[in-house]
Amino acid sequence: MRLPVRHAAPSEDAPRRECAYLDALLDAAVGLPLRPAVGMFGTHASRGRYGNALQWHLGLEAHDAVAALDWEAAIELKLVSVWRTSRGTIACDKLKVCDVSVDPRDKLSNVAFVLVDRITRVIVGSRRIRLAGALRASLAERWDADPHFDDAPLFVESRGEGDKSAPAYYLAASWLASMLGVEAELPGVYAFDSSRWTSLRAEGGGRDPLVSVLDAGAMSERHRCPRCPGTLRVDPLKFETTGICAASHTRGMGERCDHRGHIAVDGRGLGRLAACSMEELLAGIEDRVPACEVWRLADRVAEPGDHLHVAG
């Protein structure tokens, strides 16, 4: 159920908050696979698991239960899953801003939105947004829009079961995508078919399908599985055309691959790398990084002596 907002609209521009160290981390994060760190902070079904992995990679506590802004109490971090539509545009889901007891104007004052591909769970970019100027004015103008009939950019949604309810503020997907200015040519973003993804999850007992990075240019029906001696079979024409395809895996090669759905992506569509090697990227996407070898982005990015903080 969607409900109207409970706080007043922003009437003044938020002060600018900057940090050179965060900028360096976000630049280095492009090409970072989040999947290896997810298992360290919860089950495969836990909500917010990729956001927790992002926080950890940036040198923060993975589990954050406080209302203060994530980075030095000045900048909020938000992970946004993105995917390519059948029209070639890039889309995203609605995004939780904060619990309804927290003022969304504060949470949206200075935000670093980190964009992550929906399939590979690789960071493909980031956007810094400040609630000021035309952005603040456009949001304030539609602040009290009806959440059901007026395409409200911000709304309260009450989610829960029975007597338990957890109302929270959400940004509408269409407004978020427009605000982020995500370009259609953003590299590393693959097409996403929600119905096919759901069926592949069902094959794996509710777990996401295993992703394999293959070469669609080979135009072959059979490919070697990157995790075991088994074979992956794909529709070569569909794979070449779309760069992504469901895959069938030979049975009897081990419980891990036998009891999961499979999907293949064309490695030629991957984006740029910053802080990791191609082998580290592939191993991270394909879920073949041992727990003892999971590396942390913050360990690879030198912290500057001066964070060059900007306030005001």
C-alpha positions as CSV (number, residue, x, y, z in Angstrom):
1,M,0.0,0.0,0.0
2,R,1.3,3.4,-1.0
3,L,0.8,6.4,1.3
4,P,1.4,10.1,1.2
5,V,4.7,11.6,2.5
6,R,4.8,12.6,6.2
7,H,7.5,15.2,6.1
8,A,7.5,18.7,4.6
9,A,8.9,19.4,1.2
10,P,12.5,20.7,0.9
11,S,12.4,24.5,0.8
12,E,16.2,25.2,0.9
13,D,19.2,23.8,-1.0
14,A,21.2,21.2,0.9
15,P,24.8,22.2,1.7
16,R,27.4,20.7,-0.5
17,R,29.4,17.8,1.0
18,E,32.5,16.4,-0.7
19,C,35.2,13.9,0.1
20,A,38.3,13.1,-2.0
21,Y,38.7,9.7,-0.4
22,L,35.1,8.7,-1.3
23,D,35.6,10.0,-4.8
24,A,38.7,7.8,-5.2
25,L,36.9,4.8,-3.8
26,L,33.9,5.2,-6.2
27,D,36.2,5.7,-9.2
28,A,38.1,2.5,-8.3
29,A,34.9,0.6,-7.7
30,V,34.0,0.5,-11.4
31,G,34.4,-3.1,-12.4
32,L,34.2,-4.4,-8.8
33,P,32.2,-7.7,-8.5
34,L,30.1,-7.6,-5.4
35,R,29.0,-11.3,-5.4
36,P,32.1,-12.7,-3.6
37,A,31.6,-10.5,-0.5
38,V,27.8,-11.2,-0.2
39,G,28.2,-14.6,1.6
40,M,30.1,-12.9,4.4
41,F,27.1,-10.8,5.5
42,G,24.0,-13.0,5.4
43,T,22.1,-15.6,3.4
44,H,21.5,-15.6,-0.3
45,A,18.0,-14.4,0.3
46,S,18.7,-11.6,2.8
47,R,17.4,-8.2,1.8
48,G,20.1,-5.6,1.3
49,R,23.0,-8.1,1.0
50,Y,24.6,-6.4,-1.9
51,G,24.3,-3.0,-0.2
52,N,26.1,-4.5,2.8
53,A,28.8,-5.8,0.6
54,L,29.2,-2.3,-0.9
55,Q,29.5,-0.7,2.5
56,W,32.2,-3.3,3.5
57,H,34.2,-2.7,0.3
58,L,34.2,1.0,1.0
59,G,35.7,0.4,4.5
60,L,32.5,0.8,6.5
61,E,30.6,-1.5,8.7
62,A,28.6,-3.9,6.6
63,H,25.5,-3.7,8.8
64,D,24.4,-0.1,9.4
65,A,21.4,0.3,11.7
66,V,21.8,4.0,12.4
67,A,19.9,6.9,10.9
68,A,23.0,9.1,10.2
69,L,24.3,9.4,6.7
70,D,26.6,6.6,5.7
71,W,29.9,8.4,4.8
72,E,31.3,10.5,7.6
73,A,27.7,11.5,8.5
74,A,27.7,13.7,5.5
75,I,27.0,11.6,2.4
76,E,24.5,8.8,1.9
77,L,25.4,5.7,-0.1
78,K,22.7,4.0,-2.2
79,L,23.1,0.9,-4.3
80,V,20.9,1.0,-7.4
81,S,20.4,-2.2,-9.5
82,V,20.2,-1.3,-13.2
83,W,19.5,-3.4,-16.3
84,R,18.9,-2.9,-20.1
85,T,15.3,-3.1,-21.4
86,S,14.1,-4.6,-24.6
87,R,14.2,-1.0,-26.1
88,G,17.9,-0.7,-25.2
89,T,17.3,1.9,-22.4
90,I,18.5,1.4,-18.9
91,A,16.0,1.0,-16.1
92,C,16.0,0.5,-12.3
93,D,13.6,-0.4,-9.5
94,K,12.1,1.9,-7.0
95,L,14.6,2.6,-4.2
96,K,14.1,2.7,-0.4
97,V,15.3,6.0,1.0
98,C,14.7,5.5,4.7
99,D,12.3,4.4,7.3
100,V,9.2,6.6,7.7
101,S,10.5,8.0,11.0
102,V,13.5,9.5,9.3
103,D,13.4,12.8,7.3
104,P,14.0,11.9,3.6
105,R,15.3,15.4,3.0
106,D,18.3,14.6,5.1
107,K,18.9,11.2,3.4
108,L,18.6,12.8,0.0
109,S,20.7,15.9,0.8
110,N,24.0,14.5,-0.6
111,V,23.9,11.0,-2.1
112,A,26.3,8.8,-3.9
113,F,24.3,6.4,-6.0
114,V,26.3,3.3,-7.0
115,L,25.1,1.6,-10.1
116,V,25.3,-2.2,-10.2
117,D,24.3,-4.5,-13.1
118,R,21.3,-6.6,-12.2
119,I,22.8,-9.8,-13.6
120,T,26.5,-9.8,-13.0
121,R,26.3,-7.7,-9.7
122,V,29.3,-5.7,-11.0
123,I,29.6,-2.0,-10.2
124,V,29.3,-0.1,-13.6
125,G,29.4,3.5,-12.4
126,S,28.2,6.0,-9.8
127,R,26.3,9.3,-9.7
128,R,26.6,12.1,-7.1
129,I,23.4,14.0,-6.4
130,R,22.7,17.0,-4.1
131,L,19.2,18.1,-3.2
132,A,19.7,21.6,-4.5
133,G,18.8,23.9,-7.5
134,A,16.5,22.5,-10.2
135,L,16.6,19.0,-8.7
136,R,15.3,20.2,-5.4
137,A,12.7,22.4,-7.0
138,S,11.3,19.7,-9.2
139,L,11.1,17.3,-6.3
140,A,9.5,19.9,-4.0
141,E,6.9,20.7,-6.7
142,R,5.6,17.1,-6.8
143,W,6.3,16.3,-3.1
144,D,2.6,16.0,-2.2
145,A,1.5,14.3,-5.4
146,D,-1.0,11.4,-5.0
147,P,1.1,8.2,-4.8
148,H,-1.5,6.2,-6.8
149,F,-2.7,8.6,-9.5
150,D,-0.1,11.4,-10.0
151,D,3.1,9.4,-10.6
152,A,4.6,10.7,-7.3
153,P,8.4,10.8,-7.3
154,L,8.5,10.1,-3.5
155,F,6.0,8.0,-1.5
156,V,5.6,6.0,1.6
157,E,5.0,2.3,1.2
158,S,3.9,0.1,4.0
159,R,5.3,-3.4,3.6
160,G,4.9,-6.3,6.0
161,E,2.7,-9.2,7.0
162,G,-0.2,-9.4,9.4
163,D,0.2,-7.0,12.3
164,K,3.9,-6.3,11.4
165,S,4.4,-3.3,9.2
166,A,7.5,-1.4,8.2
167,P,6.5,1.8,6.3
168,A,9.4,3.5,4.5
169,Y,10.0,6.2,2.0
170,Y,10.8,5.2,-1.6
171,L,11.9,7.0,-4.7
172,A,9.8,6.0,-7.8
173,A,11.8,4.1,-10.4
174,S,11.0,6.4,-13.3
175,W,12.0,9.5,-11.3
176,L,15.1,7.9,-10.0
177,A,16.3,6.8,-13.5
178,S,15.6,10.4,-14.8
179,M,17.5,12.0,-11.9
180,L,20.5,9.7,-12.4
181,G,20.7,10.5,-16.1
182,V,21.7,6.9,-16.9
183,E,22.8,6.7,-20.6
184,A,21.7,3.9,-22.8
185,E,25.4,3.3,-23.8
186,L,26.6,2.7,-20.2
187,P,28.9,-0.3,-20.6
188,G,28.5,-3.4,-18.5
189,V,24.7,-3.4,-18.3
190,Y,22.9,-6.5,-19.6
191,A,19.3,-7.1,-20.6
192,F,17.1,-8.5,-17.8
193,D,14.0,-10.7,-18.3
194,S,12.3,-10.8,-15.0
195,S,10.0,-13.8,-15.8
196,R,13.0,-15.9,-17.1
197,W,15.1,-14.9,-14.1
198,T,12.2,-16.0,-11.8
199,S,12.1,-19.4,-13.4
200,L,15.9,-19.8,-13.2
201,R,15.7,-19.0,-9.5
202,A,13.0,-21.6,-9.0
203,E,15.4,-24.2,-10.6
204,G,17.9,-23.3,-7.9
205,G,15.5,-23.5,-5.0
206,G,15.1,-19.8,-4.7
207,R,18.8,-18.9,-5.3
208,D,19.9,-16.7,-8.1
209,P,21.2,-18.6,-11.2
210,L,24.9,-19.1,-11.6
211,V,26.4,-16.6,-14.1
212,S,29.0,-17.7,-16.7
213,V,30.9,-15.2,-18.9
214,L,31.3,-16.7,-22.3
215,D,32.2,-15.5,-25.8
216,A,29.1,-15.1,-27.9
217,G,31.3,-14.4,-30.9
218,A,32.3,-18.0,-31.0
219,M,28.7,-18.9,-32.2
220,S,28.9,-22.2,-30.5
221,E,26.1,-24.1,-28.8
222,R,28.4,-25.8,-26.3
223,H,30.7,-24.0,-23.8
224,R,32.9,-25.3,-21.0
225,C,31.5,-24.5,-17.6
226,P,34.0,-22.2,-15.7
227,R,33.3,-23.9,-12.4
228,C,33.4,-27.6,-13.2
229,P,34.2,-30.1,-16.1
230,G,30.6,-29.8,-17.3
231,T,29.2,-28.2,-20.4
232,L,26.9,-25.3,-20.8
233,R,24.5,-25.2,-23.8
234,V,23.0,-22.0,-25.1
235,D,21.1,-20.8,-28.2
236,P,24.0,-19.4,-30.2
237,L,21.9,-17.0,-32.3
238,K,20.0,-15.6,-29.3
239,F,23.3,-15.3,-27.4
240,E,25.0,-13.5,-30.2
241,T,22.0,-11.1,-30.7
242,T,21.3,-10.2,-27.1
243,G,24.5,-10.9,-25.2
244,I,22.7,-12.8,-22.6
245,C,21.0,-16.2,-22.6
246,A,19.7,-18.9,-20.2
247,A,21.9,-22.0,-20.3
248,S,21.4,-25.6,-19.6
249,H,24.2,-27.5,-17.7
250,T,25.1,-31.2,-18.0
251,R,24.1,-33.1,-14.9
252,G,26.2,-35.2,-12.6
253,M,29.1,-32.8,-12.4
254,G,28.6,-31.8,-8.8
255,E,25.9,-30.6,-6.4
256,R,26.8,-27.0,-6.9
257,C,26.1,-26.8,-10.6
258,D,23.5,-29.5,-10.7
259,H,21.1,-27.8,-8.3
260,R,21.2,-24.2,-9.7
261,G,19.8,-22.4,-12.7
262,H,22.3,-21.1,-15.2
263,I,22.6,-18.0,-17.3
264,A,25.4,-16.8,-19.7
265,V,26.6,-13.3,-20.5
266,D,28.8,-12.2,-23.4
267,G,32.2,-11.1,-22.0
268,R,32.5,-8.5,-24.7
269,G,29.8,-6.5,-23.0
270,L,31.7,-6.0,-19.7
271,G,32.6,-2.5,-18.7
272,R,36.0,-1.0,-17.7
273,L,38.1,-2.3,-14.8
274,A,39.8,-0.1,-12.2
275,A,41.0,-1.9,-9.1
276,C,40.9,-5.6,-10.1
277,S,42.2,-7.8,-12.9
278,M,40.1,-9.5,-15.5
279,E,40.5,-12.9,-13.8
280,E,39.4,-11.4,-10.5
281,L,36.4,-9.9,-12.3
282,L,35.4,-13.2,-14.0
283,A,35.9,-15.2,-10.8
284,G,33.7,-12.8,-8.9
285,I,30.9,-12.8,-11.5
286,E,31.0,-16.6,-11.8
287,D,30.9,-17.2,-8.0
288,R,34.2,-19.1,-7.9
289,V,36.1,-17.1,-5.3
290,P,37.0,-19.0,-2.1
291,A,36.0,-17.2,1.1
292,C,39.7,-17.0,2.0
293,E,40.5,-15.1,-1.2
294,V,37.8,-12.4,-1.0
295,W,39.6,-9.0,-1.3
296,R,38.4,-5.6,-0.1
297,L,38.4,-2.5,-2.3
298,A,39.4,-0.2,0.6
299,D,42.6,-2.2,1.0
300,R,43.6,-1.3,-2.6
301,V,42.8,2.4,-2.6
302,A,45.2,4.7,-0.7
303,E,43.6,7.0,1.7
304,P,44.8,10.6,1.0
305,G,46.2,12.6,3.9
306,D,43.7,15.3,3.1
307,H,40.1,14.3,2.3
308,L,39.5,17.8,0.9
309,H,36.2,18.1,2.6
310,V,33.8,20.7,1.2
311,A,30.9,21.9,3.3
312,G,28.5,24.7,2.5
